Amino acid sequence: MLFSALLQAKNSQVHQLHANQLLADTLTSIHYQLKIMFKILLRAGNDLFELLYPVSCLVCGDRQVDRRHLCRYCLDHAFEPSNEDGSESSEGLVLPEWMTMQHTLWEFDKGGFLQDVLHHVKYSGLADLGVALGEKLGKELSKNRYLGISHKTILLPVPLHPARERKRGYNQSFLIAFGIANVTGAEIAPHGAVQRNRNTRTQTGLNASNRRKNLSGAFAISEQLTFVNRDVIIVDDVITTGATVFELASLIRGYCGKIGVATIARA
């Protein structure tokens, strides 16, 4: 009788283990099926999003499956090169004697595609486009014979006034610097190392003299040690007369080694 009770208990335990295993197998199967369904729904959602909100190249108009706003062909061939001859600066731009180089990707095309691209980076929130342009610039900077990228290099995005940066939501010069850093490994100066303490009017429409006056005293350095014994590359989207970057460079020149400037366009 005792043996019979033990046998029944053992059988009950085996049945319970079997039931538990069946339950575990069922739950595993359901979990796997849900994962598959989720992937299918996610893929369908992505396809629907791509269908409803396609991304096209801003220059040629071709649809971009990778959702880049500038296709690889246009990035390499659509715009007129600036420092094509490898000179220390763009033609017609005179650097201060204490500045090592100015490197620009392309010549600005007022009313053209490049102006449209830069406008979207600056005002349309296309952060990924700003980074992509910076990566293109970074690859070119790596080959600059006057001031290349090394362990001493630090990138200094031209700072915006805090009120303007809050309104815009970002600093387009930082996006470009971020792209440069992505492909070169260069360090970016901490936010606030140099501050813009005056919300200056736009430089557009001002002559060279008035541009300098507009920017006089606009920047203040707060972290001098950031630049000590470093080679600094000031990063901006467009350079025209150089008033902005020269004012910024004059502020840090007493602390650092070589100074250069890198921009996407030269107007």
N, C-alpha and C positions, 0 to 999 in steps of 0.2 A: 504493500500500500504506500509505504514511504517512497519506494522506487518509482511508483506510478506518479506520485505528486511531483517528485523531482523531474521526471521526464516531461510532465505537462508544463512545469515551470520553464524547463529548457526549451521546449518547443515554442512556448509563448515568447521567450526571449529571442529566439531565432526569427519568429514571425515579425517581432517588433523591429529587429535589426533590418530585416528584409523590407519592411514598410518604410523605415527611415531612409534606406538606400534608394528605394523607389522615389520617395519624396525629394531626396537630394538630386537624383538624376533628372526628375521632372523640372525642378527649379533651375538646374543648370541648363536644361534644354530651353526653358522659357527665357532665361537670361540671354542665351546665345541668340535666340530668335529675335528678342527685343533689340539686341545690338545690331543685328543685320537690318532690322526694320528702321532703326534710328539712322544708320548709315545711308540707307536708301532714301529716307525722307530728307536727310541733310543734303545729299547729292541733288535730289529733286528741287529742294529749296534753293540751293546754289544756282542750279540751272535756270530756275524761274527768275531769280534775282538778276542773273546775267542777261536773261531775255528781256526783262522789264527795264533794267538799268545797265545797258551795255556801256563799256568804256572804249572810246576811240582815240587814236593818236590825234593830238591837237594840231599836228601839221598836215599829215597825209590823209587823215580820216579813217584809216584802216581800223577795224575792230580789233581790240587787244584782249585775247583770252586771259593773259596774265594780269590784266587790268592795269597795265602801265599807261600813263597818259602821254608818253612819248615813246614811239617804237624804236627799236634798236637801230634801224636803218637811219631814221631821221636824226636820232641822237648823234650819229657818227657823220652824217653827210648833209644835213639840211641847212647848216648855218656857216657863215663866212668866218674862217679862223682869224684870230687876232695876232698872237705872238708866233705866227707860223715860221718865221725865220730864226726862231730861237734867241732873239735879242733879249736884253735885260728888261725892256718895257715895250709897250705898244707904240707904234709910230706916232710921233707928235706929242707924246706924253713925257714931260721932263720930270725926273725924280729928284728929290732933295739928295744932296751928296751923301748923306748918312743913311739912305735907304738902298738896300741891296738889289731888289728886283720887284717888278710888278708882272704878274702872270695872269692873263685873261684868256678864256676859251674862245669867245666869239665877238665879232663886231656887232654892236646893237643895230637893229633894223627898224627905225621908227615907223610905226604903222604896219610892221611885218609880223611874221610868225614868232620870232624870238621875243618881241615885245609882248605878244599875247601869252606866250609861255610864262614869262617872268611875272606878268600881271596875275596869272592864275596862282603862281606860287605865293605871291605876296598877299592877295586879297581873296582867293577862293578856297583857302584851306587845303590845298593839295600838297600836304606835307611830304608824301612819298615822292612827288615830283621834285621837290627841293632837294631831298636826299639823293635822288638819282642824278641830278645835275652835279651835286657835290662829289659823288663817286666818279663821275666823268672828269671833273676838275682834279680830283685827287690822283688819278692815274697819270694825268699830264704833269702835275706838280712833281711826281716822283722822278721825272726825267729832267727837271729844271737844273741846268748846270750852275746857276748862280746861287740858288738857295734851295736845295732839295730837302726831302724829309729825312730826319735822323732822330736819334733818341733825345736830342736837345730841343727838338721842335715843339712849340706849343701854338695852337691855333686860337686866335682871338676874334670871335665874331663881333662885328660892329654892333654895340648895344643900342637898343631902342629905349626911348623914355618909358618908364613903367606904365604911364597912362596909355601910351600908344600900344605897348605890348599887351596890356589887358584887353584893350579894345579889339586888337587883331587876334589875340589868342596864342600867339607864338612870334618868334623872331625868325624871319626867313634866312637871315645870315647864319643863325645857329643851325638850321636845317642843312644848309650847304656845308658848314663845318662838320656836322655829324656825318655827312656822306664822305667827306675827305677822310675823316678818322676811320670810317668803315674799311676803306681800302688801303690805308697807309699805317694805321695803328697810332697815329699822332694823337697827343693829348689835347683836349680842349680846355681852355682856361675856365675856371669856375665862374658860374653866373654871379655877377656882382663884383668880380675882380676889378673891372672898370665899369663905371656907371655913367649914364647919360643924365646929367642933372638939370638940363634945360630942354623943354619940349620945343625944339626949334621948328620953324616953318619948313615946308618942303623946299628942297634945293632946286626943283624944277623951275625953269624960267629965270633963274638968277645968273648973272655973269660971274666970272672967276673971282673978282674982288668982293662982290656981295656974298658969294658962297663962303669965303673965308671969314667975313664979318659975322655971318649967320651962325657959324660954328665955333667962333672964338669962345673958349671957356665952357664949351658944352659938355665936356667929359671930365670926370674925376677918377683918379686911381685910388682904390681902397685896399688892395692887396699887392703891395710892391714886391714882396718875396716871391710871388707867383712867377715873375718874369726875370728874376736874377739869374744871370748866366744862361739864359735860354734864347734860342733863335725864335723870333715871333713872326708868324704869318697872319696878318690881319685879313679877315674873310668878309666879303660883302657880295651883294648880287650884281651891282653895276658900279663902274667907276667912270666919271666924266672928267672933271678937272683934277680930281684927286683930293679936293679940299677936305672931305670927311676923313679919309684914311690918313692923310698927312697930319691933320690935327690930332688924331688919335695916336699916331706914331710918335709925334713930338712929345706926348705925355709920358710914354714908356721908354723912350730911347736912352734915358739915363740909367736904366736898370738892367736892360737886356743886352744880348749880343747883336746879331744881325736882325734886320727887320725887312720883311717883304710883304706884299699884298697879293691876294688871289681873289679874282672875281669871275663871275660867269660871263659878263658882257662889258664892253667898253663903248660908251656913247660919245 
